[in-house]
Amino acid sequence: MAAPDQEPHASAVRPRSYQDKSYLHGFLGTVEDLQKTGVLQDVVLEVEGRRFPCHRLVLSAASPYFRAMFTSDMAESRQKTVVLQGLDAGMFGEILSYIYSGTLHVSLDKVQPLYQAADLLQLDYVRDTCSSYMVENVKVESSNCVDLYKFADVFSVDTVLNRCQQWIIKHFTEVASSEEFCSLSVNQLIEIVSHDQLDVKEETTVWEAVVRWVQHSREDRQHHLPSILPHIRFNLLTSDDTAAILQHPLVREDPGSSVIRNVIKETANVNKKRRVGMDSLEMALLFSTSTSEMLWMNPEKGKYIRCHYNIAPIVGTVTSDNDIYVLAKDSDRKHALFKYNHIGNKWKRKSSVRRLDINCDYPPSDFLMEIDGDLFYVVVISPGPNVVLRKYNQFTNKWHTVPHTSSTPQHDGWFDPNVAVCCNRHIYVFTHTEIHRYDPRTDQWCRKAYQMEFPVVCTAVVMGTEIFFTDNRDKLSVYDTELDTWRVPPGLLNADQVIEDVTLFVIQNKLHALIETLTDSSTDEVRIEVRQVFVYDRCESVWRELFVLPDGHLNRCELMIPVARMYLPYLNHDVGTVNPEGGHDV
């Protein structure tokens, strides 16, 4: 037996704290049951005549608003029935459901009143969730965007306000033609039309939008013209356009027309910047996995822009919002996702996604595509019944793997490792004998008809609702995804030319082909690669050569060529023009 004054042994048991997670979850469930069964309720909240029996303790724990109400000397703390003002009864029911269950149901038609209720009741989670939901759904339609923009302006929801403004500026022509555009306040209108990054081809578009806005309620808005007109860049208009504006009824018939004329003439003499959309050009991006050099080109203009960045993409895509994303190798285990900043002409790292470590004779093929605002990283494994889908949410900056059971199509043939495309809001993946279509909305695969003229598909591109295929030689096939039919257009080149590689792409709604052919040198008999760009003439059903790509650019072009509308003044570049004979000036 140890002496009374002996020190405790070093291994003596120490106290610990335990957390019962099942109790934490079960407690909230029990509280919800008490609410549903009407047990122990000690206060009735009345909203727009509807009565909501509740528990003061639960309300106080959930909301600082109710905590102040029930724990202070306010009259409500002693009342059995409390009337709440400034709330919608339906929205308060949703709020109450969240307080007792922890689950929040949000939809586009009720997100704004739900935010208002949460703002009043000081429910930060509900308010922040509604803000995030509005940001994610800004681009549903132009009318929705304007509505959210006005709401965010009133309630100072900066994240939503900035997102809406970006969308309106980028899609100004579409938004300005909507009825909701005319509901903007004069300050909101000025904020938009004064923006440098307004995506318009001509300044007359801005003037016409202002005219629509004023004429929507001319008697009330005519007097705002002198404050709006200085934000129209009359220096960017032709003298004929300015003369026509001076003769417009809004100017000619205005009682203060002399003031308006002076404003127009003074503004025309101010050298204001061109809008960002005035110098935009649709261009195709060519890149190689072996170099950080990228080549932007517009075959119709015969021009190219060469840029160097610190990334080497393996695959890329352009979204419906003209955002450019690429995946680049980050490590042996991960790819890094980058988004292009048009204004800064640089790539911003967004996130990383795990690479597949597959030990087989055929390495996985990677594809990147966008559907309804979500990016899909598609990995096709051949041989084997595997298509792995990972979905990226650009608003949360997170990747999610689509469950394996739903993301594997059942097939009989080998997957062609080079072909997977996005068309008509579906993902299409090809084997040597079948077409498989994936619908992200239902998370289901199905098989489609296969009537191709050749057994091997090496490259494909989407134009509208059609998918164009080539076998990397001279044959083409076209699949109409809506009609589920096939057709065969003319081949690419004459049979006597040796094609090494073909890459199809669509620019300015025309089908193009970048073709690498082999020729024999007359001096040393060395085979030389020549890269030519062709365009398909639908009217005459023939391919026409546009130009020969200059030598020394890109060792190997990737099989996918993203096409985006580029804002040329923001590119730091070496600009060249390529003439039909293949020469170029830098």
FENLIN-V759688 format. One record per backbone hydrogen bond with DSSP energy under -1.0 kcal/mol. CO is the residue of the C=O (numbers start at 0). NH is the residue of the N-H. E is the energy in kcal/mol with one decimal. If there is no record, write none. Layout:
CO NH E
CO NH E
This chain:
2 5 -1.8
8 11 -2.0
18 20 -1.1
19 23 -1.7
20 24 -2.1
21 25 -2.6
22 26 -2.9
23 27 -1.1
24 28 -1.6
25 29 -2.4
26 30 -2.3
27 31 -2.2
28 32 -2.0
29 33 -2.2
30 34 -1.8
31 35 -2.4
32 36 -2.3
33 38 -2.2
42 53 -3.4
43 81 -3.0
44 51 -2.6
45 83 -2.7
46 49 -2.3
49 46 -2.6
51 44 -2.4
53 41 -1.6
53 42 -1.5
54 58 -2.4
55 59 -2.7
56 60 -2.1
57 61 -1.6
58 62 -2.2
62 66 -2.4
63 67 -2.3
64 68 -1.5
65 69 -2.7
66 70 -1.4
73 76 -1.4
74 77 -1.7
79 43 -2.6
81 45 -3.0
87 91 -2.6
88 92 -1.9
89 93 -1.5
90 94 -2.4
91 95 -2.9
92 96 -2.0
93 97 -2.0
94 98 -2.5
95 99 -1.9
96 100 -1.6
97 101 -3.0
106 109 -1.0
106 110 -1.1
109 113 -1.9
110 114 -2.0
111 115 -2.4
112 116 -2.2
113 117 -2.3
114 118 -2.6
115 119 -2.1
116 120 -2.3
117 122 -2.4
122 126 -2.4
123 127 -3.0
124 128 -2.5
125 129 -2.4
126 130 -2.1
127 131 -2.5
128 132 -2.3
129 133 -2.3
130 134 -2.3
131 135 -2.2
132 136 -1.2
134 137 -1.1
136 139 -1.3
140 144 -2.0
141 145 -2.2
142 146 -2.1
143 147 -2.5
144 148 -2.3
145 149 -2.3
146 150 -2.1
147 151 -2.9
148 152 -1.7
149 153 -1.9
150 154 -2.3
151 156 -1.9
155 157 -1.3
156 160 -2.8
157 161 -2.9
158 162 -1.7
159 163 -2.7
160 164 -2.4
161 165 -2.3
162 166 -2.1
163 167 -2.8
164 168 -2.6
165 169 -2.1
166 170 -2.0
168 198 -2.4
170 174 -2.6
171 175 -3.2
174 177 -1.8
178 181 -1.0
179 182 -1.8
180 183 -1.5
184 188 -2.4
185 189 -2.4
186 190 -2.2
187 191 -1.6
188 192 -2.7
189 193 -1.5
191 194 -1.6
194 197 -1.2
195 275 -1.8
197 199 -1.7
197 276 -1.5
201 204 -1.2
202 206 -1.7
203 207 -2.7
204 208 -1.6
205 209 -2.1
206 210 -2.3
207 211 -2.1
208 212 -2.1
209 213 -2.5
210 214 -2.8
211 215 -1.2
213 216 -1.3
216 220 -1.6
217 221 -2.4
220 223 -2.1
221 224 -1.7
223 226 -1.1
223 227 -1.5
224 228 -2.9
227 230 -2.1
228 231 -2.1
231 233 -1.6
232 235 -2.0
233 236 -1.4
237 241 -2.3
238 242 -2.2
239 243 -2.2
240 244 -2.0
241 245 -2.2
242 246 -1.1
244 247 -1.4
247 250 -1.4
247 251 -3.3
248 252 -2.4
253 256 -1.7
255 259 -1.8
256 260 -2.8
257 261 -2.0
258 262 -2.2
259 263 -2.4
260 264 -2.5
261 265 -2.6
262 266 -2.5
263 267 -2.1
266 269 -1.5
269 271 -1.8
274 277 -1.4
276 279 -1.0
278 567 -1.9
280 565 -2.9
282 563 -2.6
283 296 -2.2
285 294 -2.7
286 557 -1.6
291 308 -1.9
293 306 -2.6
294 285 -2.9
295 304 -3.5
296 283 -3.1
297 301 -1.2
297 302 -1.6
301 577 -5.4
302 297 -2.2
303 575 -2.1
304 295 -3.4
305 573 -1.2
306 293 -3.1
314 326 -2.7
316 324 -2.5
318 321 -2.0
322 318 -2.8
323 339 -2.7
324 316 -2.5
325 337 -2.8
326 313 -3.5
326 314 -1.3
327 335 -3.4
332 354 -3.5
333 329 -2.1
333 330 -2.2
334 352 -2.6
335 327 -2.6
336 349 -3.3
336 350 -1.0
337 325 -2.1
338 347 -3.1
340 344 -1.5
340 345 -1.2
345 340 -3.3
347 338 -2.6
350 336 -3.2
352 334 -3.0
355 357 -1.1
364 379 -2.5
366 377 -2.6
368 375 -3.6
370 373 -2.1
373 370 -2.6
374 391 -3.1
375 368 -1.9
376 389 -2.0
377 366 -1.9
378 387 -2.5
379 364 -2.5
383 385 -1.8
385 380 -2.1
387 378 -2.5
388 401 -2.4
389 376 -3.3
390 399 -2.6
391 374 -2.0
392 396 -1.9
392 397 -1.1
397 392 -2.4
399 390 -3.6
402 406 -1.4
413 431 -1.6
415 418 -1.2
418 429 -1.3
420 427 -3.2
422 425 -1.2
425 422 -2.4
426 437 -3.0
427 420 -2.1
428 435 -2.9
429 415 -2.9
433 430 -2.5
434 447 -2.4
435 428 -2.6
436 445 -1.8
437 426 -2.2
438 442 -1.8
438 443 -1.2
443 438 -2.5
445 436 -3.0
458 469 -1.8
460 467 -3.1
462 465 -1.7
464 480 -2.5
465 462 -2.5
466 478 -2.6
467 460 -1.9
468 476 -1.5
469 457 -2.5
469 458 -1.3
473 491 -1.1
474 470 -1.0
476 468 -2.9
477 486 -1.8
478 466 -2.5
479 483 -1.7
484 479 -2.9
486 477 -2.6
493 496 -1.6
497 517 -2.3
500 515 -3.0
502 513 -3.1
504 511 -3.1
506 509 -1.0
509 506 -2.1
510 535 -2.7
511 504 -2.0
512 533 -2.6
513 502 -2.0
514 531 -2.7
515 499 -3.6
515 500 -1.5
516 529 -2.6
518 527 -3.1
520 524 -1.1
525 520 -1.9
527 518 -2.2
529 516 -2.7
530 548 -2.9
531 514 -3.0
532 545 -3.4
532 546 -1.1
533 512 -2.2
534 543 -3.0
536 540 -1.2
536 541 -1.4
541 536 -3.5
543 534 -2.6
546 532 -2.8
561 284 -3.1
563 282 -3.4
565 280 -2.4
566 569 -1.7
567 570 -1.8
573 305 -1.6
575 303 -2.0
576 584 -1.3
578 581 -2.4
582 578 -1.9
584 576 -1.1
